[in-house]
Amino acid sequence: MKQVKVAAAVILNEQQHIFLAKRPQGVHQGGKWELPGGKLEQDESALQALKRELFEELGIEVNDAESFLQISHQYPDKSVILNVFIVSDYSGRPWGKEGQLTMWANSDEIQQLDFPAANAEIVEQILVWLSENKKQ
């Protein structure tokens, strides 16, 4: 079975909202919301892929990214390994450079959105992380 390694970003603004992008129709899990990022290229680390993808897709330069979690998910046609990073320091303003819909979402809004199955556990962990970090 095909295995795909992906780097994904939890991009936070000062209000602790998370930047999301909508997958284009016609691709795997098209039309669903996702954390921005993309596939690792050969001989590329997850962090290198994250920085490259966020620049290509959103026009931002990552200054600091902290590894958050890694999960694997089995789809019927492929296996996905997601390396998720918290990105709290970046240069530029993220926008959909490739024409994709984007939005900033708070924790209540995130719970109402449709994500790919592989993202369910990530979204759950993000919500826990956000609630723990609001208390401080």
NULUM-591851 format. One record per residue (C-alpha): residue in three letters; residue number from 1; x, y, z. Coordinates in pm, 1 decimal. Example, Ala and Ser with C-alpha at 12.3 -4.5 7.8 and 13.67 -1.06 7.14 Angstrom:
! NULUM-591851
+-----+-----+----------+----------+----------+
! res !   n !       xx !       yy !       zz !
+-----+-----+----------+----------+----------+
! ALA !   1 !   1230.0 !   -450.0 !    780.0 !
! SER !   2 !   1367.0 !   -106.0 !    714.0 !
+-----+-----+----------+----------+----------+
! end
This chain:
! NULUM-591851
+-----+-----+----------+----------+----------+
! res !   n !       xx !       yy !       zz !
+-----+-----+----------+----------+----------+
! MET !   1 !      0.0 !      0.0 !      0.0 !
! LYS !   2 !    118.4 !    349.0 !    -83.1 !
! GLN !   3 !    253.1 !    548.5 !    214.1 !
! VAL !   4 !    248.8 !    928.4 !    207.9 !
! LYS !   5 !    443.7 !   1141.1 !    456.8 !
! VAL !   6 !    298.6 !   1485.2 !    520.3 !
! ALA !   7 !    397.9 !   1794.2 !    719.7 !
! ALA !   8 !    104.9 !   2000.1 !    850.3 !
! ALA !   9 !     92.1 !   2330.5 !   1035.4 !
! VAL !  10 !   -119.2 !   2462.2 !   1318.4 !
! ILE !  11 !    -71.0 !   2831.9 !   1234.3 !
! LEU !  12 !   -184.5 !   3052.6 !   1520.0 !
! ASN !  13 !   -257.1 !   3424.0 !   1531.1 !
! GLU !  14 !   -256.6 !   3645.0 !   1841.6 !
! GLN !  15 !   -622.2 !   3557.5 !   1913.7 !
! GLN !  16 !   -532.0 !   3184.0 !   1909.7 !
! HIS !  17 !   -730.3 !   3131.4 !   1589.5 !
! ILE !  18 !   -600.9 !   2865.4 !   1351.4 !
! PHE !  19 !   -543.4 !   2918.1 !    980.7 !
! LEU !  20 !   -715.3 !   2656.5 !    763.4 !
! ALA !  21 !   -731.6 !   2584.3 !    391.7 !
! LYS !  22 !   -995.3 !   2400.2 !    189.6 !
! ARG !  23 !   -881.1 !   2109.4 !    -24.7 !
! PRO !  24 !   -966.6 !   2154.0 !   -391.9 !
! GLN !  25 !  -1243.0 !   1941.7 !   -541.8 !
! GLY !  26 !  -1112.5 !   1649.7 !   -743.5 !
! VAL !  27 !   -822.7 !   1560.5 !   -512.2 !
! HIS !  28 !   -812.7 !   1300.4 !   -231.1 !
! GLN !  29 !  -1052.0 !   1424.4 !     41.4 !
! GLY !  30 !  -1141.2 !   1724.6 !   -180.3 !
! GLY !  31 !  -1376.6 !   1989.7 !    -44.8 !
! LYS !  32 !  -1275.6 !   1932.0 !    317.2 !
! TRP !  33 !  -1089.1 !   2174.6 !    543.3 !
! GLU !  34 !   -731.3 !   2096.8 !    641.3 !
! LEU !  35 !   -426.8 !   2225.4 !    818.6 !
! PRO !  36 !   -194.8 !   2371.5 !    554.2 !
! GLY !  37 !    112.2 !   2174.3 !    453.8 !
! GLY !  38 !    200.1 !   1901.4 !    211.3 !
! LYS !  39 !    396.0 !   1594.1 !    115.0 !
! LEU !  40 !    759.5 !   1546.4 !    202.9 !
! GLU !  41 !    987.6 !   1520.5 !    -96.5 !
! GLN !  42 !   1263.3 !   1259.2 !   -108.4 !
! ASP !  43 !   1546.7 !   1336.1 !    138.6 !
! GLU !  44 !   1346.7 !   1621.9 !    292.7 !
! SER !  45 !   1278.5 !   1648.1 !    667.0 !
! ALA !  46 !    927.5 !   1720.7 !    792.1 !
! LEU !  47 !   1037.2 !   2069.2 !    901.4 !
! GLN !  48 !   1197.0 !   2143.6 !    563.2 !
! ALA !  49 !    878.4 !   2029.3 !    387.3 !
! LEU !  50 !    665.9 !   2240.1 !    620.2 !
! LYS !  51 !    865.7 !   2554.8 !    547.3 !
! ARG !  52 !    865.7 !   2490.7 !    171.3 !
! GLU !  53 !    495.3 !   2407.8 !    152.8 !
! LEU !  54 !    383.3 !   2704.9 !    364.0 !
! PHE !  55 !    584.0 !   2940.7 !    145.2 !
! GLU !  56 !    448.4 !   2782.6 !   -175.7 !
! GLU !  57 !     85.4 !   2759.0 !    -61.2 !
! LEU !  58 !     45.2 !   3054.6 !    174.5 !
! GLY !  59 !    331.3 !   3294.9 !    105.7 !
! ILE !  60 !    468.7 !   3290.9 !    461.1 !
! GLU !  61 !    816.1 !   3221.9 !    594.7 !
! VAL !  62 !    825.7 !   3007.6 !    907.5 !
! ASN !  63 !   1053.1 !   3154.8 !   1176.1 !
! ASP !  64 !    970.9 !   2903.6 !   1449.2 !
! ALA !  65 !    784.7 !   2571.9 !   1444.8 !
! GLU !  66 !    750.7 !   2330.0 !   1734.1 !
! SER !  67 !    681.5 !   1962.4 !   1672.7 !
! PHE !  68 !    332.9 !   1891.8 !   1809.4 !
! LEU !  69 !    242.3 !   1532.8 !   1723.1 !
! GLN !  70 !    275.7 !   1259.4 !   1465.7 !
! ILE !  71 !    -10.4 !   1032.0 !   1370.2 !
! SER !  72 !    -66.2 !    771.8 !   1104.1 !
! HIS !  73 !   -397.5 !    703.2 !    937.3 !
! GLN !  74 !   -507.6 !    420.8 !    709.1 !
! TYR !  75 !   -732.5 !    518.4 !    418.5 !
! PRO !  76 !   -863.6 !    239.7 !    191.3 !
! ASP !  77 !   -617.7 !    339.0 !    -83.0 !
! LYS !  78 !   -319.0 !    473.9 !    112.8 !
! SER !  79 !   -149.1 !    519.0 !    446.8 !
! VAL !  80 !    -73.7 !    872.4 !    563.8 !
! ILE !  81 !    181.9 !    978.6 !    825.9 !
! LEU !  82 !    117.2 !   1331.9 !    946.2 !
! ASN !  83 !    389.6 !   1533.8 !   1117.9 !
! VAL !  84 !    212.5 !   1825.1 !   1282.5 !
! PHE !  85 !    384.9 !   2143.8 !   1395.6 !
! ILE !  86 !    270.2 !   2446.7 !   1593.5 !
! VAL !  87 !    372.3 !   2756.9 !   1398.2 !
! SER !  88 !    346.1 !   3065.9 !   1616.5 !
! ASP !  89 !    618.2 !   3279.3 !   1457.5 !
! TYR !  90 !    620.3 !   3354.0 !   1085.7 !
! SER !  91 !    678.3 !   3641.4 !    845.0 !
! GLY !  92 !    408.0 !   3759.9 !    608.1 !
! ARG !  93 !     31.6 !   3713.6 !    607.2 !
! PRO !  94 !   -100.8 !   3373.1 !    502.5 !
! TRP !  95 !   -332.7 !   3365.1 !    202.0 !
! GLY !  96 !   -440.2 !   3111.0 !    -58.5 !
! LYS !  97 !   -163.5 !   3152.8 !   -318.1 !
! GLU !  98 !   -293.6 !   2856.1 !   -516.5 !
! GLY !  99 !   -651.0 !   2986.6 !   -525.2 !
! GLN ! 100 !   -767.5 !   2772.9 !   -232.9 !
! LEU ! 101 !  -1026.1 !   2900.5 !     13.6 !
! THR ! 102 !   -874.1 !   2988.2 !    351.1 !
! MET ! 103 !   -999.1 !   3109.9 !    686.5 !
! TRP ! 104 !   -900.6 !   3182.0 !   1046.0 !
! ALA ! 105 !  -1112.9 !   2965.9 !   1278.3 !
! ASN ! 106 !  -1158.3 !   2972.1 !   1654.3 !
! SER ! 107 !  -1197.5 !   2654.0 !   1857.7 !
! ASP ! 108 !  -1579.6 !   2662.4 !   1833.9 !
! GLU ! 109 !  -1573.5 !   2703.2 !   1455.0 !
! ILE ! 110 !  -1318.1 !   2424.4 !   1410.9 !
! GLN ! 111 !  -1555.9 !   2176.0 !   1573.5 !
! GLN ! 112 !  -1821.5 !   2252.7 !   1308.1 !
! LEU ! 113 !  -1599.0 !   2199.9 !   1001.5 !
! ASP ! 114 !  -1555.6 !   1890.5 !    785.7 !
! PHE ! 115 !  -1196.4 !   1758.7 !    795.7 !
! PRO ! 116 !  -1039.0 !   1451.4 !    634.0 !
! ALA ! 117 !  -1057.8 !   1146.2 !    861.8 !
! ALA ! 118 !   -682.1 !   1159.1 !    925.5 !
! ASN ! 119 !   -726.3 !   1505.3 !   1079.9 !
! ALA ! 120 !   -987.4 !   1407.3 !   1341.4 !
! GLU ! 121 !   -732.4 !   1314.4 !   1609.6 !
! ILE ! 122 !   -521.8 !   1621.1 !   1527.8 !
! VAL ! 123 !   -820.5 !   1854.3 !   1566.1 !
! GLU ! 124 !   -905.1 !   1687.3 !   1898.8 !
! GLN ! 125 !   -547.1 !   1737.3 !   2025.2 !
! ILE ! 126 !   -541.1 !   2099.8 !   1903.8 !
! LEU ! 127 !   -860.1 !   2176.7 !   2096.7 !
! VAL ! 128 !   -708.1 !   2027.5 !   2413.7 !
! TRP ! 129 !   -386.3 !   2223.5 !   2356.4 !
! LEU ! 130 !   -576.6 !   2550.1 !   2299.4 !
! SER ! 131 !   -786.0 !   2506.3 !   2614.9 !
! GLU ! 132 !   -476.6 !   2429.8 !   2822.5 !
! ASN ! 133 !   -289.1 !   2729.6 !   2682.7 !
! LYS ! 134 !   -579.2 !   2971.7 !   2742.2 !
! LYS ! 135 !   -558.7 !   2905.8 !   3117.0 !
! GLN ! 136 !   -202.6 !   3032.9 !   3142.1 !
+-----+-----+----------+----------+----------+
! end
